[in-house]
Amino acid sequence: MNVIKLTSPSDPAAEPYFRLTEAELKRAGDDKAGLFIAESIPVIKAALEAGYTPVSVLTEGRHIAAVEENLGGSLGETPVLTGEPGLLEETAGYRLHRGVLAAMRRKPLPSADETIAGKRRVAVLEGLIDPTNVGAIIRSAAALGMDAVLVSNDCCDPLNRRAARVSMGAAFRIPWGVLPKGDGKADAEYLKARGFVCAAAALSEGAVPITSAKLDEAHRLAVFIGPEGPGLSCETVAACDLSFIIPMAHGMDSLNAAAAAAVAFWVIAGSGV
């Protein structure tokens, strides 16, 4: 491997890891096509297997052997940056708890139409800004049999470092794209025009249980999941064809967004996995 020892946090090679924000990473790289940071060997491996190109790897010296064993055959001459733990923490701005980071080149995203072509069960993430929830929901969507994921243009980027880590690389395994519209109502109309029944996860009047035949019988179904606290907007819920709830016990009215999404995906698509 092409191992390079860092001696200063100002080394230009380490720039993606400590000087660029998530927004800046999207515009970074030699061709300005954007970068993202993959964290942990399993996530980096999933990205490599999906055809993403590494720009560099950053790791503590004690993980060099593991990097070579698990990733060495795929890295070629990619610089593997290393140094003392204190220097790397200063460089990255946070402790390398997962041991290994990689700056990867983004690939062109498919359009929303391309993402849903031929798909029957699609998860729609509207306005979720918490990367942990986004990563967990994408992981559940992939694991429980959903066909694709669409995110609104105000949703956390699925390739955000934390989101990709929490998803355990699922963002590299399930098709996903960004909705072309600017709000939930328009997004629902966009999907209905393409033959989808739009179902909102919402505590609204007239909501049906998640086990309702109305969901099961839909030939194409788009499941809208909203953020913690406020949930989906009233406009989004009204634009959907129906709302559904997960029946609760012990006086609880709802689950965490990621937990609710996992239950919904299992009932809607996962029972056949």
Summary of the structure (lengths in Angstrom):
residues: 273
radius of gyration: 20.3
end to end distance: 39.4
largest distance: 62.7
contacts: 929
relative contact order: 0.14
helix: 38%
strand: 20%
